[in-house]
Amino acid sequence: MQATEELFRDDATLAECDATVLVVEPDGGIVLDRTVFYPQGGGQAGDAGELLSADGRRVAIADTRKHPEHPGVVVHRPAEGADLSWLAPGTAVRAAIDVARRQAHRRFHSATHLLCALVPQPVDGCSITAGYARLDFHMTEPLDKDALNAGLARLVAEARPVRTRWISEDELDANPQLVRSMSVQPPRGQGRVRLVEIEGVDLQPCGGTHVGNTAEIGAVVVTKIEKKSARTRRVVLGFAGG
């Protein structure tokens, strides 16, 4: 199956794009030739939104996933009861994401990278949703909630640029210290790996969507710190006032 052109990898601000339907699977999954929808992966939830036709027909997309059998193929999961009768291979659509959901993902994902800089320990679990984010750190020492909140506020206020760039898989193999996560490894098989750099703060492989500057993260705070096991400390993030 033809791989999906993933426009969000190089520009997380894209909210919509023109696309062509390649496949409508028996279970309703829709594959496009290109998309702005991020598929669930790396701890980040998938995008939601809609597909629109030129004559006004719509299909609500409830979630986006990676194809279980074809690497590089993105599957758009329609909402329950959606009318797919007008969709067929070759149909032209406008793919439009839920911008508020995406922006929450971007803010939280970049905030977790700041948290990685503040807690320089391996990560053995993560979850990034529109309502909260969490990181599980492989460590035994206690964490100070107030100190972490002060650190997050400082790094957000410093308005550090956030950039992405690509390196070869061989370069990553030569620099294994770049990988912070014990549970989610960088996607491989395409010969290159994307790095996300927060200037002067953090650099690690990541395929997720991010803000362009830490100031865009806004008021994100540590809402909870939990001891999940003898060697795991969980930090949960939320939006201040949320």
C-alpha positions as CSV (number, residue, x, y, z in Angstrom):
1,M,0.0,0.0,0.0
2,Q,1.3,3.5,-0.9
3,A,2.8,5.4,2.1
4,T,1.0,8.5,3.3
5,E,2.7,11.8,2.8
6,E,2.8,13.1,6.4
7,L,2.6,16.9,6.1
8,F,2.5,17.4,9.8
9,R,6.1,16.2,10.2
10,D,7.6,19.4,8.8
11,D,4.8,21.8,9.7
12,A,2.7,21.2,12.8
13,T,0.7,24.4,12.1
14,L,-1.0,23.1,9.0
15,A,-4.7,22.7,9.7
16,E,-5.9,21.4,6.4
17,C,-4.9,20.1,3.1
18,D,-6.3,18.7,-0.2
19,A,-6.0,15.0,-0.6
20,T,-7.2,12.0,-2.5
21,V,-8.8,8.9,-1.1
22,L,-6.7,5.8,-1.8
23,V,-8.5,3.1,0.2
24,V,-11.7,2.8,2.2
25,E,-11.1,-0.4,4.3
26,P,-13.8,-2.9,5.2
27,D,-13.9,-1.6,8.8
28,G,-14.3,2.0,7.6
29,G,-10.7,3.2,7.9
30,I,-9.8,5.8,5.3
31,V,-6.4,6.1,3.7
32,L,-5.4,9.3,1.9
33,D,-2.4,10.0,-0.3
34,R,-1.4,12.9,2.0
35,T,-2.6,14.2,5.4
36,V,-2.3,16.8,8.1
37,F,-3.7,14.3,10.7
38,Y,-1.2,13.0,13.2
39,P,-1.6,9.2,13.9
40,Q,-1.4,8.1,17.5
41,G,2.2,7.2,18.4
42,G,5.1,8.1,20.7
43,G,2.6,8.6,23.5
44,Q,0.7,11.3,21.6
45,A,-3.0,10.8,20.9
46,G,-4.1,10.9,17.3
47,D,-5.8,13.9,15.7
48,A,-9.6,14.3,15.1
49,G,-11.3,16.5,12.5
50,E,-13.2,15.9,9.3
51,L,-13.0,15.2,5.6
52,L,-15.0,17.4,3.3
53,S,-16.1,17.2,-0.3
54,A,-16.3,20.1,-2.7
55,D,-20.1,19.8,-2.6
56,G,-20.4,20.0,1.2
57,R,-20.5,16.4,2.3
58,R,-18.6,15.6,5.4
59,V,-17.1,12.7,7.3
60,A,-16.2,13.3,11.0
61,I,-12.9,11.7,11.9
62,A,-12.8,10.6,15.5
63,D,-9.2,9.3,15.7
64,T,-6.1,8.7,13.5
65,R,-3.9,5.6,13.7
66,K,-0.9,4.0,12.0
67,H,-1.9,1.1,9.8
68,P,-1.2,-2.1,11.7
69,E,0.2,-3.9,8.6
70,H,1.7,-1.2,6.3
71,P,4.4,1.0,7.8
72,G,4.1,4.6,6.8
73,V,0.4,4.4,6.1
74,V,-2.0,6.6,8.1
75,V,-5.6,5.5,8.7
76,H,-8.3,8.0,9.5
77,R,-11.0,6.5,11.8
78,P,-14.5,7.8,11.1
79,A,-16.9,8.6,13.9
80,E,-19.5,6.0,14.6
81,G,-22.4,6.1,12.2
82,A,-20.6,8.3,9.7
83,D,-21.9,8.1,6.1
84,L,-19.0,6.8,4.0
85,S,-21.1,6.0,0.9
86,W,-19.7,8.9,-1.1
87,L,-16.1,8.0,-0.4
88,A,-14.2,5.7,-2.9
89,P,-10.7,5.5,-4.3
90,G,-10.0,8.6,-6.3
91,T,-12.4,10.9,-4.3
92,A,-11.0,14.3,-3.7
93,V,-11.4,15.6,-0.2
94,R,-10.3,18.4,2.1
95,A,-8.7,17.0,5.3
96,A,-9.2,19.4,8.2
97,I,-8.0,18.7,11.8
98,D,-9.6,19.9,15.1
99,V,-7.2,22.8,15.6
100,A,-7.9,23.2,19.4
101,R,-7.2,19.5,20.0
102,R,-3.9,19.7,18.0
103,Q,-2.8,22.9,19.7
104,A,-3.3,21.2,23.1
105,H,-1.2,18.3,21.9
106,R,1.5,20.6,20.7
107,R,1.6,22.6,24.0
108,F,1.7,19.5,26.1
109,H,4.2,17.6,24.0
110,S,6.7,20.5,24.1
111,A,6.1,20.8,27.8
112,T,7.1,17.2,28.3
113,H,10.4,17.9,26.6
114,L,11.0,20.7,29.0
115,L,10.2,18.3,31.8
116,C,12.8,15.9,30.4
117,A,15.4,18.7,30.7
118,L,14.3,19.4,34.3
119,V,14.4,15.7,35.3
120,P,17.4,14.2,33.5
121,Q,16.3,10.6,34.0
122,P,15.2,7.9,31.5
123,V,11.6,8.0,30.6
124,D,9.7,4.6,30.8
125,G,6.2,5.8,29.9
126,C,4.3,8.8,28.5
127,S,0.9,9.9,27.5
128,I,-0.1,13.2,25.7
129,T,-3.7,14.0,25.3
130,A,-5.7,17.2,24.9
131,G,-6.6,17.2,28.6
132,Y,-3.3,16.3,30.3
133,A,0.1,14.8,29.7
134,R,2.2,12.5,31.9
135,L,5.8,11.2,32.0
136,D,7.0,8.2,34.0
137,F,10.6,8.6,35.0
138,H,12.8,5.7,35.9
139,M,14.2,6.9,39.2
140,T,14.0,6.4,43.0
141,E,14.6,10.0,44.2
142,P,11.6,12.1,45.2
143,L,10.6,15.1,43.0
144,D,9.7,18.6,44.2
145,K,6.5,19.8,42.6
146,D,7.1,23.5,43.3
147,A,10.6,23.3,41.9
148,L,9.4,21.7,38.7
149,N,6.6,24.3,38.3
150,A,9.2,27.1,38.7
151,G,11.4,25.5,36.1
152,L,8.6,25.1,33.6
153,A,7.5,28.7,34.1
154,R,11.1,29.9,33.6
155,L,11.7,27.9,30.4
156,V,8.3,29.0,29.0
157,A,9.1,32.6,29.8
158,E,12.5,32.4,28.1
159,A,10.7,31.9,24.8
160,R,13.2,29.3,23.5
161,P,12.9,28.4,19.8
162,V,11.7,24.9,19.0
163,R,13.0,23.4,15.8
164,T,13.0,20.0,14.0
165,R,15.7,18.5,11.8
166,W,16.5,15.1,10.4
167,I,19.5,12.8,10.9
168,S,20.3,9.4,9.4
169,E,19.7,6.2,11.4
170,D,23.4,5.7,11.4
171,E,23.9,9.1,13.1
172,L,21.4,8.1,15.7
173,D,23.2,4.8,16.3
174,A,26.4,6.7,16.8
175,N,24.7,9.0,19.4
176,P,22.5,6.6,21.5
177,Q,22.4,9.2,24.4
178,L,19.9,11.2,22.3
179,V,17.2,8.6,23.0
180,R,15.5,9.4,26.4
181,S,12.7,7.0,26.3
182,M,13.0,3.4,27.5
183,S,9.4,2.5,26.3
184,V,9.1,4.2,22.9
185,Q,11.9,3.9,20.4
186,P,12.2,6.3,17.4
187,P,10.5,5.1,14.3
188,R,13.0,3.3,11.9
189,G,13.0,1.8,8.5
190,Q,13.0,5.0,6.4
191,G,16.7,5.7,6.7
192,R,16.2,8.9,8.7
193,V,15.0,10.0,12.2
194,R,13.5,13.4,13.1
195,L,15.0,15.3,16.0
196,V,13.2,18.0,18.0
197,E,15.5,20.6,19.5
198,I,14.5,23.2,22.2
199,E,17.3,25.7,21.9
200,G,19.8,25.2,24.7
201,V,17.4,23.0,26.6
202,D,16.6,19.6,25.0
203,L,17.4,17.5,22.0
204,Q,15.9,14.1,21.3
205,P,14.3,12.0,18.6
206,C,10.5,12.7,18.3
207,G,7.9,12.4,15.6
208,G,5.2,14.3,17.5
209,T,3.8,17.8,16.9
210,H,5.3,20.7,18.8
211,V,5.0,24.5,19.2
212,G,7.5,26.7,17.5
213,N,8.6,28.5,20.6
214,T,8.3,27.6,24.3
215,A,6.3,30.8,24.9
216,E,3.5,29.2,23.0
217,I,3.2,26.5,25.7
218,G,1.6,29.0,28.0
219,A,0.6,28.2,31.6
220,V,1.3,24.5,32.0
221,V,1.8,23.2,35.6
222,V,2.6,19.9,37.4
223,T,-0.7,18.8,38.9
224,K,0.4,15.6,40.5
225,I,3.5,13.5,41.3
226,E,3.0,9.9,42.0
227,K,5.3,7.0,43.1
228,K,4.1,4.3,40.6
229,S,6.6,1.7,41.7
230,A,9.9,1.4,43.6
231,R,11.7,2.8,40.5
232,T,9.1,4.9,38.8
233,R,8.0,8.5,39.5
234,R,5.0,9.8,37.5
235,V,4.6,13.5,36.7
236,V,1.3,14.7,35.4
237,L,0.9,18.0,33.6
238,G,-2.2,20.1,33.1
239,F,-3.1,23.6,31.9
240,A,-3.2,26.2,34.7
241,G,-6.8,26.9,35.5
242,G,-8.0,24.0,33.5
